[in-house]
Amino acid sequence: MADRLLGFVPVFELEDTLLYPLLGAVLEYLEEVLSMLVETTEENRVHLLSLVCTLVEHTERVVRHCMDQECGVGEVPSLPRVLPKILITTFSYLGRGEIIATTDLLKAELANCFSKSRNWMALFLGLVEEKKIRTVLEDELDILVSLCSELVSFHQVLIPLDFKLAVLACMVWRVHVKLISTHKVRLVDRFDLTLAIEAIINSKLCGQLARFRQLL
């Protein structure tokens, strides 16, 4: 329903009328649906994964519409604030594929969810690169700081999954570096630039520990 109303909502009303309530509801509903995947029956998992795909598809249409609007992140703050949380939650649960996908049908549904979520993630990164961030405005600077932190958080979620998502993680770092480089003067006192280095080092240590356990 929300994506059908998009064309009737002026850009300056998108946030309060549509984005804030929609994305908040999607995040809450996805957390509930995804948390049920491990505990429910195989038959129910098929329906739940199909529901996740439907939510991703409808929300993706909303994101695409916002990309086409001439506005900055200040007009649509829920996109950079809530979308990363939705994506991190989705990939975190889908990463438990060995527990969730116990049949060929479930594996197919899980692969479909991964594919749609991966496309959605690429769309989000494109939006972040495209939208103007006016760091002279305090609220948009806060959005940028929050966004940079969320981008760092994607590393440990994406890297363990598979090669294609590892490539997506590289795209995340590219966007992160671009944001840091573009706004470094304003970020230097507001954002811990060592977070990215720590995330990469920690993931390498975890990988080495995992390989060491396999050898024991």
N, C-alpha and C positions, 0 to 999 in steps of 0.2 A: 504493500500500500504506500509506504513512504516514498519509494522510488517513482511511483506514478504521480505523486504530488510535486515532484522536483521542479517541473517546468512552470509551476504556478507560484513558486516562492521567490520573492526578490532576494538578490544576493545579500543585502544587509539584514535580512531576516532569517537566513539559512541557519545560523548558529542556534538561536533561541527557539525557533519554530521547529526545526528538524534535526540538526546534527547532535546537539547536546542530549535531547531525550532518546534519539534513536541509538546512537553509539553507546550510551550508558546502558540501555536495555540490552543491546546485542552482547556487550561484555558480560553482563550479569547472566544472561540466558545461556551463552556459550559456556561459561564456567560451570553452570549447573548441568548442562547436557554432557559436556566432556567428562565431568567427574563421575557420571553414571556409566560411562563406557566400560570401565574395568569391572564393575560390580554386577552388571545386568547380564541377561542371556545373550547368546550369539544372535538370535533372531532380532532381539531389540537393538543390538549394536548396529545392525544393518540399517535400521530405520533412523537411529541416532546420527550415524555418519552421513546419511542422506540429508538429514535436517541441518547438519553443520554445513554441508555444501550449499544448501539453499540459502542459509544465512549469509555465507560468504558471497554468493552471487548477487544477492540483493544489496548488500552493503557496498560491494564493488561498484555497482551502478551509481550509488550515491557519491562515491569518491570520484568516479569519472566525471560526473556532473560538476563537482566542485573544481576539478582541474580546468574545466572549460570556462570558469568564471574569472573575470578580471578582478582579483582581490588578493590580499596578502594573508598571512597566517593570523593576523589580528582579527580579521573578519570571520575566520573559521577555526578558532583555537582548539576545538574538540578533535579536529583531524590530527594535529601533531601530538596532542595530549593523550587521547584515548586509543587511537588506532594502533600505536606500538604495543600497548597493553593487550589489546585483542589478539594481535598477531603472535606475541610471545606466549600468551595462554594457549592459543591454538596449536602452535608448533610444539610446545612442551608436552601436551597430551598426545598429539599424533606421533611424537617420538617414541611413545611406548607401544609401538606397533607389534612387537613380539607377544605382548600380553593381549592386545586388543584383537589383532587379526589372526584368528585361529582356523579360518576356513578360506577357501579360494575366493568366495564371494566377498568376505570381509576384507581380504587383501586387495581386491579390486576397488572396493568402496574407499578403503584407506588411501590407495594410490590416487584415486580421484580427488579426495580431500587435499592431499599433498599438492597435487597439480594446481588446483584452484587457489589454494593458500599461497603457493609460490608465485603465481601470477599476480595475486592481490598484493603481495609483498613488493614485487617489482613495480607495480603501479604506485604504491605508497612512496617508494623511494624516488620515483619520478616526480611525484607531487612535491616532495620535500625540496628537491633540487629546483623546481620551477617557481614555487611560491616565494614572493618577496618577504623578507624578514627585516623589519625596521627596528634595529636594536637601539635606536635613540629613544624608542618608547619602552618604558620599563616593563609593561606587560608582555611585549613581544620578546624582550630580552629574557624574561623568565621562561617563556615558551621554548626559546632556543636552548637554554641551559637544561631544561627538562628533556628536550628532544635528544640532545647530545648524550645524556646519561642513558636514555632508553636505547639508543643506537649501540652503545657499548654493551648493554645487556643482551643484545641479540647474539653476540658472539658465542657464548657458551650454550645457547639454545640451538643454533643452527649447525655449528661445526660437527657435533657428534652424529648428525642424522645421516646424510649421504652426500655424495660428491656434488650433485646438482645444488644442494642447499649450501654446501661449502662455497660454491661459486657465488651464490646469493650473499653469503656472509662477506665475501670480498667486495661486492657491490655496496653493502652496508658501510664497510670501512671507507670506501671511496667517497661516499656521501658525507660521512663523519669528518674525514680529513678536509673535504671541501668547505664544510660549515666552519670548522675550526680555523682554517686558513683565511676565509673571508671575513670572519668576525673576531679574530684573535685579540684585537685591541680591547674589545668590550668583554670578551670572555675571560681574559687572563686573571681577573680578580674574582670571577664568579664560578668558574668551572675548573675542577681538578684535571689537568691535562695528563696526569699519570695514570688515570683510570684505564685508558685504552691499553697502555703497556702492561699494566697488571693483569688485565683480562687475557691478553695473548699469552703472557708467561704462565699464568695459572692453567690455561687450557692445555699448554704444552706439557706442563708437569703432570696434569691428570692423565694425558695420553701416555706419557712414559710410565706412570704407575700402573695403568691398565695393561700395557704390554708386559711389564715386569710380572704382574700377577699371572698372566697367561703362561709365562715361562716357569712359574713355580709348580 
